[in-house]
């Protein structure tokens, strides 16, 4: 009997990349969060509840930053969700050239902690995040998290 080698693995049914755009307005923040939540449910992504909640908070923070800081030069934002077999990546892109940095915690400030929160949620989940320039001169801020909580 002749062996034909191994059969290539088929992608898991929930794997894929989804992207949607929205106006850079306040109403788009909860819409982005709900769209990501609905996508995870519709695709049957086997994500731990703690990871999913962190992911949705990250989407809210990144979309809020795009609305608050980039809307003047970027009237539209894009949200992308990429799901692999063991990880999930969310990103928010806008066309504003300003590249934010996570500021040190200043408890006297009433704001400015969004990226710190994103970095902390990502770190605690065992993931990674970054800010990158786009080919069009804007930026994309992303976070990639494992689907399962590490023990």
Order of alpha helices (4+ residues) and beta strands (2+ residues): beta-alpha-alpha-beta-beta-alpha-beta-beta
